[in-house]
């Protein structure tokens, strides 16, 4: 599993490639913490290449959201696979996160909220 970050001003995009598990959650948290400390105010998690989540990975995503929001920043998810979107809906995490099909819509939402 890999998490790669791309920063653009106050936006950091985290690209997840692989399973969403405790390792991915730890990587997401570490990268987001560093970006927020450097001045980012918006976090976009790109899930287009994300694979099957487990409970530890979902818990890590919730902790990530709490940390981001707790620092006064905004977070959105973009491009979850159909299976991952089903999991988010079944666990009602789609209500905790702003989830978008396209990067453009996610960015528009993040800009409105900042």
C-alpha beads as a LAMMPS data file, in Angstrom:
LAMMPS data file: protein, C-alpha beads

114 atoms
113 bonds

1 atom types
1 bond types

-500.0 500.0 xlo xhi
-500.0 500.0 ylo yhi
-500.0 500.0 zlo zhi

Masses

1 110.0

Atoms # bond

1 1 1 0.000 0.000 0.000
2 1 1 1.254 3.417 -0.858
3 1 1 0.131 6.892 0.054
4 1 1 1.555 9.702 -2.024
5 1 1 0.974 13.367 -1.293
6 1 1 0.795 16.307 -3.658
7 1 1 0.646 19.816 -2.224
8 1 1 -0.733 22.848 -4.005
9 1 1 -0.893 25.941 -1.830
10 1 1 -3.207 25.197 1.075
11 1 1 -4.433 21.936 -0.482
12 1 1 -2.824 18.562 0.101
13 1 1 -4.063 15.620 -1.957
14 1 1 -3.395 12.153 -0.565
15 1 1 -3.446 9.406 -3.194
16 1 1 -4.190 5.965 -1.751
17 1 1 -3.028 2.974 -3.800
18 1 1 -3.881 -0.323 -2.109
19 1 1 -5.754 -1.618 0.906
20 1 1 -7.125 0.761 3.479
21 1 1 -5.795 -0.787 6.663
22 1 1 -3.974 0.349 9.787
23 1 1 -0.751 0.880 7.813
24 1 1 -2.507 3.094 5.280
25 1 1 -4.244 4.952 8.088
26 1 1 -0.944 5.618 9.818
27 1 1 0.600 6.886 6.590
28 1 1 -2.397 9.107 5.859
29 1 1 -2.272 10.547 9.367
30 1 1 1.473 11.222 9.293
31 1 1 1.374 12.919 5.899
32 1 1 -1.713 14.967 6.769
33 1 1 -0.202 16.060 10.100
34 1 1 2.945 17.281 8.335
35 1 1 0.923 19.108 5.686
36 1 1 -1.331 20.759 8.267
37 1 1 1.710 21.832 10.285
38 1 1 3.108 23.396 7.097
39 1 1 -0.069 25.434 6.572
40 1 1 -2.444 23.266 4.548
41 1 1 -6.108 23.926 5.321
42 1 1 -7.715 21.454 2.920
43 1 1 -7.167 17.699 2.645
44 1 1 -8.401 15.702 -0.334
45 1 1 -8.125 11.911 -0.092
46 1 1 -8.130 10.352 -3.563
47 1 1 -9.485 6.797 -3.335
48 1 1 -9.598 5.903 -7.033
49 1 1 -6.966 3.168 -6.568
50 1 1 -7.901 2.206 -3.015
51 1 1 -8.705 -1.412 -2.303
52 1 1 -10.714 -3.285 0.305
53 1 1 -10.867 -1.513 3.669
54 1 1 -10.770 -3.320 6.975
55 1 1 -12.102 -2.112 10.312
56 1 1 -8.708 -0.750 11.387
57 1 1 -8.461 1.198 8.147
58 1 1 -11.942 2.648 8.543
59 1 1 -11.151 3.622 12.127
60 1 1 -7.964 5.301 10.915
61 1 1 -9.977 7.276 8.361
62 1 1 -12.313 8.496 11.117
63 1 1 -9.313 9.501 13.248
64 1 1 -7.839 11.311 10.253
65 1 1 -11.057 13.285 9.801
66 1 1 -11.153 14.193 13.491
67 1 1 -7.545 15.365 13.411
68 1 1 -8.035 17.427 10.256
69 1 1 -11.258 19.041 11.478
70 1 1 -9.777 19.531 14.942
71 1 1 -7.066 21.686 13.372
72 1 1 -9.647 23.840 11.627
73 1 1 -9.059 22.297 8.206
74 1 1 -11.471 20.620 5.778
75 1 1 -11.412 17.086 4.381
76 1 1 -13.104 15.385 1.440
77 1 1 -12.921 11.978 -0.229
78 1 1 -12.940 11.553 -3.985
79 1 1 -13.403 8.603 -6.304
80 1 1 -14.115 5.662 -4.034
81 1 1 -14.579 2.422 -5.942
82 1 1 -18.160 1.108 -6.020
83 1 1 -17.289 -1.483 -3.367
84 1 1 -15.634 1.088 -1.121
85 1 1 -18.590 3.428 -1.544
86 1 1 -20.899 0.568 -0.484
87 1 1 -18.772 0.072 2.646
88 1 1 -18.875 3.799 3.424
89 1 1 -22.658 3.770 3.060
90 1 1 -23.121 0.583 5.104
91 1 1 -21.050 2.026 7.956
92 1 1 -22.647 5.462 7.500
93 1 1 -19.222 7.006 7.058
94 1 1 -20.537 8.621 3.900
95 1 1 -22.354 10.948 6.307
96 1 1 -19.155 11.820 8.183
97 1 1 -17.118 12.564 5.064
98 1 1 -17.908 14.692 2.063
99 1 1 -17.648 12.073 -0.706
100 1 1 -17.417 13.044 -4.375
101 1 1 -17.211 11.237 -7.704
102 1 1 -14.962 13.844 -9.292
103 1 1 -11.962 15.812 -8.168
104 1 1 -13.508 18.976 -9.595
105 1 1 -16.604 18.665 -7.394
106 1 1 -14.504 17.880 -4.320
107 1 1 -12.269 20.894 -4.907
108 1 1 -15.278 23.133 -5.436
109 1 1 -16.697 21.948 -2.115
110 1 1 -13.398 22.416 -0.270
111 1 1 -13.060 25.945 -1.656
112 1 1 -16.577 26.861 -0.508
113 1 1 -15.919 25.694 3.010
114 1 1 -12.631 27.484 3.553

Bonds

1 1 1 2
2 1 2 3
3 1 3 4
4 1 4 5
5 1 5 6
6 1 6 7
7 1 7 8
8 1 8 9
9 1 9 10
10 1 10 11
11 1 11 12
12 1 12 13
13 1 13 14
14 1 14 15
15 1 15 16
16 1 16 17
17 1 17 18
18 1 18 19
19 1 19 20
20 1 20 21
21 1 21 22
22 1 22 23
23 1 23 24
24 1 24 25
25 1 25 26
26 1 26 27
27 1 27 28
28 1 28 29
29 1 29 30
30 1 30 31
31 1 31 32
32 1 32 33
33 1 33 34
34 1 34 35
35 1 35 36
36 1 36 37
37 1 37 38
38 1 38 39
39 1 39 40
40 1 40 41
41 1 41 42
42 1 42 43
43 1 43 44
44 1 44 45
45 1 45 46
46 1 46 47
47 1 47 48
48 1 48 49
49 1 49 50
50 1 50 51
51 1 51 52
52 1 52 53
53 1 53 54
54 1 54 55
55 1 55 56
56 1 56 57
57 1 57 58
58 1 58 59
59 1 59 60
60 1 60 61
61 1 61 62
62 1 62 63
63 1 63 64
64 1 64 65
65 1 65 66
66 1 66 67
67 1 67 68
68 1 68 69
69 1 69 70
70 1 70 71
71 1 71 72
72 1 72 73
73 1 73 74
74 1 74 75
75 1 75 76
76 1 76 77
77 1 77 78
78 1 78 79
79 1 79 80
80 1 80 81
81 1 81 82
82 1 82 83
83 1 83 84
84 1 84 85
85 1 85 86
86 1 86 87
87 1 87 88
88 1 88 89
89 1 89 90
90 1 90 91
91 1 91 92
92 1 92 93
93 1 93 94
94 1 94 95
95 1 95 96
96 1 96 97
97 1 97 98
98 1 98 99
99 1 99 100
100 1 100 101
101 1 101 102
102 1 102 103
103 1 103 104
104 1 104 105
105 1 105 106
106 1 106 107
107 1 107 108
108 1 108 109
109 1 109 110
110 1 110 111
111 1 111 112
112 1 112 113
113 1 113 114
